[in-house]
Amino acid sequence: MTLRIACLGDSLTRAQFSVDYLDLLERRRPPGDVRLARVGANGDFAHNLLQRLDAVVTNPPDLITVLIGTNDARASLADYPVDQAVKRKQLPERPSAGWFQQCLGAVVARLRAETDATIGLLSLPVLGQQLDGAAAQASQAYSRMVAEVAATDEVAYLPLHERQTEELRRADPPPIPYREVTPAAAVCVLVQHAVLRRSLDTIARRRGLVLTTDHIHQNSRGAALIAEVIDAGLLTGSR
């Protein structure tokens, strides 16, 4: 029997700027073991995901993974263009930690009420690679909120942030300061990847980044860790 899995999230799940963790997850399983549905939109906050759940609940899968909150965490940083994001994503209020937790809780509540799927919430990937920096600390703080929602609503918690932190400590990467991704920087990555045919891993390596291409979007090593925690937390031993 093939397990149907819906993967919900933002640009990390859409995989235009990141290595595709859905593809890596599928490769970890025997042929025909899983069928994956991608429900990701670039730039989404938890509020935006809450508005997009109809596509999931009208045809419920067996498993649902939720990887959201990176943009909410970025919005807490001093150099993030919050006003632009509010306008672009049509947010009814300015992003905040409390609102993120409220929206994520509402996502889980609806999925629990309208599906029988097993639900797994992933903590955030590490922002940047300086673990004591403001960006990484923000992703850690928002990951704690994900853990709180998972515990309160009794759904699976998938410790991606913890796994990536462990990987970064082991790698001991150079202390490259976090830089917020601008639209121009995102286009630059697309041009290098699609036009110049440079792999995302090559882009990451040239920048001295271990898990990402730009401090946010995942290279193969970062995406593999997402696939790993989903596999270990929801799939291994599920049959």
N, C-alpha and C positions, 0 to 999 in steps of 0.2 A: 504494500500500500504506500502510495506516494504522499508525503506530508506537504500540505499547502501552507506556505509561510508568506505573510505580508510584512515587508520591512518598511516601517514608517520613519520619516525624518526630513532632513533639509538637504543642502547641497552634497553632504557626505554620502547620502543615500542615492541622490540623483546621479552622482558620479560623472559629472562633466569636468570637474576640476580635480577630482580625487581618483585614485585607483579604486576600482569597483569591488567593494567587499562582498557584494552579493555573488559575483562570479567566483571569488575565492572561497566563499562558503559552500557554494555548489560543488566546487572541486574537492572539498574535504569529504564529501559524502559519496557513497556508491552511486553509479549511474541510475537515474530514475528514483532516487531516494527522496528528493525534495523538488518541489516546484515553487519558485520564488516570484513574488509580485513586488514591484518597486513602487513605493508611494512616497516619493521625495520631491521637494521643491526648493530651488535655490533661495537662500536668504530667509527661510521661514523661521519664525519664532514659535514657541509653544502655542500661542494664541492662533496662529495661522493653521497649524496642524489640527487644532480642535475644530476648525471650520471645514476641514477636508475629510472628515471621517465617514461620510456617506458611502464613498466608494468601497470602504472596508466592511462596514456593517451590512450592506445590501447583499454581499456575497462573502460571508465570513470564512476565513481560512481556519486551519487547525492551530497555527501558532502565529503570534504577532510580536514583532520586535519594535521597540520605540527608541530611536536615537535622536533626541531633540534637546536643545538648550545651549548649543554652542553660540548661537547668535544672541540669545538672552544674556549669556555670560560676557560676551564681547561688549554688549551695550553698557555694562557696568564699568568699563575701562575709560580712562580720561580722554583718550584720543579717538574714541568711536563716534562717528557722525550720527548721533541718535535722532536728530530732527529729520534727517534725510531718510533714515530707516523707517521712522513712523509714517512718513508720507508714502514712501515706496511700497511698504507692506500693508498700508491702510490699517494701522494699529489704532484702537480706540483710546489708548493711553500710552504714556511713556513706559518702556520696559522697566521692570524692577524685580528683585528677587522674590518678593511676596507674590507678585502677579504671575511670575513663572511657575511657582509651586502650585498656585491655584489652578492655572490652565492645565498643567500636567495632570493634576488630580482629576480635573474634569475629563481629560482625554481617557484616563484609565477608567473612570466611572462609566462613561458611555460604552467603552469597549466591553467592560464586564457585564453591563446591563443588556447589551444587544448582540453579544456573541458568546459562544461557549469556548472560545479560543484560549489556549494557554498564552499568557502575556509576559513578556520580559522587557524590563526597562534597563537600558544601558546607561551607565554613568558616562560623562563626557570624555572625549579624548583630551589629552593635555594640550592646552594652548601654549605655543612656543616650546622651547626646550630648556629654559632656565626655571628649574622647579621652585626656586625662591622668588621668582619674578611675579609681578602683579597679574599678568595674564594667566600663568599656570595656577596661581592661587585662586583666581576667579573661577577657573574650570574646576578646581577642587571644591570650592564652596558650593557651586551649583550641583556638583556630583553628590554632595552630601544631601542636598534637597531631593535629588532623584531617589537616593536610598531611603529617605524618610517617607516619600510617597509610596514607594514599593512596599515598605514595611506596614504602613497604615492601611493600604488597600490590599495587602496580602497577595502581591504578584511577585514574580521572580525579579531579583536584582542581579544584573550582569556587570561585574566590576571592571569595566574597560579602563577607567581612569587609573585605577590601582595597577592594572596590568601594564599600562603604558608608562606609568611612573617607575615601575620596577625595571622596565626595558631601558628607560633613559638613564637611570642610575647605573645600570650595568654598562651601558655604552660610554658613559662619561663624556658627553659631547662638548664641543667648544661653546663657550658662553655667548652665543649670538643673541643680541637683544631682540625682543619681540617687536615686530612692526605690523601695524594694522593693514589689512589688505584693502587697497583702493580698487575701484572699477578698472582703472588703467592697468594696475598690476595683475588683475584677473585676466584681462584681455591679453596681456603679455604672455602669461602662461599658456593660454589657448593658442596663441600664434606659434610659440615655440613647439608646442605639442602637435598641433594639427598641420601647420605649414612647414616648419623646419624639421618635423618628424623626430623631435627629441622626446625620449620617454620621460614620464613624470619622475622616475627615479634618477634620471640624469640631471634634471632640473634641481631636484632636491640635493643631490650630491654636490653640484656646483655651488650651491648656497650653504653647504656645510650643515644641512638639516638631516636629522636621523629618521624621523617618523612622518614628516610633512614635506610639502613642496613650498609652503609659504607661511609656516607657523600654524596653519589652520587645516588646510586640505591634506588628505592623507597620501603618502607614497605607498609602495607595495608593503613595506615593513609595518607601517601604521595600519593599513587596511587589513593585513593578515591578522593583526591582533584583534580587530573587530570581529572578523570571522571566527577566530579562535574562541573568544569569550561567548559568542552565540552558540557555537557548536558544543562547547563544554557545559554551558549553563542550561541549554534547552534541548539539545538533540542527543547527546551522548547518553545512552541508557534510557532513552524515551520510548523505545520499542519493546 
